Amino acid sequence: MAEPRIIVLTAPSGAGKSTIAERVLAAMPQARFSVSATTRAPRPGEEDGVDYHFLAEEEFRRAITEGEMLEYEEVYEGRFYGTLRSEIDRATRDRPVLLVLDVKGAAHVEELFGDEALTLFINPPPLGVLEDRLRERNTETTD
């Protein structure tokens, strides 16, 4: 099997996807990180275009309508996450790309790219640990 062009890390919120992605990128300097788009507000220390593309809900909906999104999900009402097609095109030109997605997004990418995508599901920690992590972030709803 050839080296996959797309590597997808997927898990529930709070399972450590971003931390693992940092380690994968350190171990695979040839890989590029695909910066996801979101309508949520930046967390302290996050930078637009580096951690996420922070978009207004109207901008995100326009990108969906115009076919600019490879995959997207409305995780909570009005809170979207997704991958811009331009990110994948830019990243896969000459190197593999690493995506950090929810489970639905990962399944969609796997469906679109088949053997060109390698999907890794991160087994989350116990529910109590996830709840603590999400509470500490203070960016998720209580649902």
C-alpha positions as CSV (number, residue, x, y, z in Angstrom):
1,M,0.0,0.0,0.0
2,A,1.3,3.5,-0.9
3,E,1.7,6.1,1.8
4,P,-1.7,7.7,2.5
5,R,-2.1,11.3,1.3
6,I,-4.5,12.1,4.2
7,I,-4.2,11.1,7.8
8,V,-7.3,11.6,9.9
9,L,-7.3,11.7,13.7
10,T,-10.8,11.3,15.2
11,A,-12.3,11.1,18.7
12,P,-14.9,12.7,20.9
13,S,-14.3,16.3,22.2
14,G,-11.8,16.3,25.0
15,A,-10.1,13.0,24.0
16,G,-6.8,14.6,23.2
17,K,-6.9,14.9,19.4
18,S,-5.0,18.2,19.2
19,T,-2.3,17.0,21.6
20,I,-1.8,13.8,19.6
21,A,-1.8,15.8,16.3
22,E,1.1,17.9,17.7
23,R,3.1,14.8,18.4
24,V,2.3,13.2,15.0
25,L,3.5,16.4,13.2
26,A,6.7,16.4,15.3
27,A,7.4,12.8,14.3
28,M,6.4,13.4,10.6
29,P,7.9,16.7,9.6
30,Q,7.0,16.0,6.0
31,A,3.2,16.2,6.9
32,R,1.2,19.3,6.9
33,F,-1.6,20.2,9.2
34,S,-5.0,21.0,7.8
35,V,-6.4,24.0,9.6
36,S,-10.1,23.4,10.3
37,A,-12.8,26.1,10.1
38,T,-15.2,26.8,12.9
39,T,-17.8,29.3,14.0
40,R,-16.8,29.1,17.7
41,A,-14.9,31.9,19.4
42,P,-11.2,31.4,19.8
43,R,-9.9,30.0,23.1
44,P,-7.1,31.9,24.9
45,G,-3.9,31.6,22.9
46,E,-5.5,30.4,19.7
47,E,-4.6,32.2,16.5
48,D,-6.8,32.6,13.4
49,G,-5.3,30.7,10.4
50,V,-3.0,28.7,12.7
51,D,-5.3,26.8,15.1
52,Y,-8.5,27.3,13.2
53,H,-10.0,29.5,10.5
54,F,-12.5,31.4,12.8
55,L,-15.5,32.3,10.6
56,A,-18.8,34.1,11.4
57,E,-21.8,31.7,11.0
58,E,-22.9,33.6,7.9
59,E,-19.4,33.1,6.3
60,F,-19.5,29.4,7.1
61,R,-23.0,28.9,5.7
62,R,-21.9,30.7,2.5
63,A,-18.9,28.4,2.2
64,I,-21.2,25.4,2.5
65,T,-23.6,26.8,-0.1
66,E,-20.8,27.5,-2.6
67,G,-19.2,24.1,-2.2
68,E,-16.1,25.3,-0.5
69,M,-16.4,22.8,2.4
70,L,-15.0,19.3,2.0
71,E,-16.9,18.2,5.1
72,Y,-18.7,20.0,7.9
73,E,-20.9,19.4,10.9
74,E,-23.2,21.6,13.0
75,V,-22.0,20.2,16.4
76,Y,-24.3,22.5,18.5
77,E,-26.9,24.9,17.2
78,G,-25.0,27.6,15.3
79,R,-21.6,26.1,16.1
80,F,-20.1,24.6,12.9
81,Y,-16.8,22.8,12.4
82,G,-15.5,21.8,8.9
83,T,-12.6,21.4,6.5
84,L,-12.2,23.9,3.6
85,R,-11.4,22.2,0.3
86,S,-8.7,24.8,-0.2
87,E,-6.9,23.5,2.9
88,I,-6.8,19.9,1.4
89,D,-5.7,21.1,-2.0
90,R,-2.9,23.2,-0.6
91,A,-1.7,20.6,1.8
92,T,-1.8,17.5,-0.4
93,R,0.1,18.9,-3.4
94,D,3.4,17.5,-2.3
95,R,3.0,16.1,1.2
96,P,0.6,14.1,3.3
97,V,-2.0,16.2,5.3
98,L,-3.1,15.6,8.8
99,L,-6.8,16.3,9.7
100,V,-8.3,16.4,13.2
101,L,-12.0,15.6,12.7
102,D,-15.1,14.4,14.6
103,V,-16.3,10.9,13.8
104,K,-18.8,11.9,11.1
105,G,-16.3,14.1,9.3
106,A,-13.7,11.3,9.4
107,A,-16.2,8.9,7.9
108,H,-17.0,11.3,5.1
109,V,-13.3,11.9,4.3
110,E,-12.7,8.1,4.3
111,E,-15.7,7.7,1.9
112,L,-14.4,10.4,-0.5
113,F,-10.7,9.4,-0.5
114,G,-10.8,5.6,0.1
115,D,-7.3,4.1,0.4
116,E,-5.7,7.6,0.1
117,A,-6.9,8.3,3.7
118,L,-5.7,6.6,6.9
119,T,-8.2,7.1,9.7
120,L,-7.1,6.7,13.4
121,F,-9.7,6.6,16.1
122,I,-8.5,7.8,19.5
123,N,-10.0,5.8,22.3
124,P,-11.2,8.4,24.8
125,P,-10.4,8.4,28.5
126,P,-13.2,7.5,31.0
127,L,-16.3,9.7,30.9
128,G,-15.4,11.5,34.1
129,V,-12.1,12.6,32.7
130,L,-13.7,13.9,29.5
131,E,-16.3,15.8,31.5
132,D,-13.5,17.4,33.6
133,R,-11.5,18.4,30.5
134,L,-14.5,20.0,28.8
135,R,-15.5,21.9,32.0
136,E,-11.9,23.2,32.3
137,R,-12.1,24.5,28.7
138,N,-15.3,26.3,29.5
139,T,-16.1,26.4,25.8
140,E,-18.6,23.6,25.4
141,T,-22.3,23.6,26.3
142,T,-23.6,21.4,29.1
143,D,-25.4,19.1,26.6
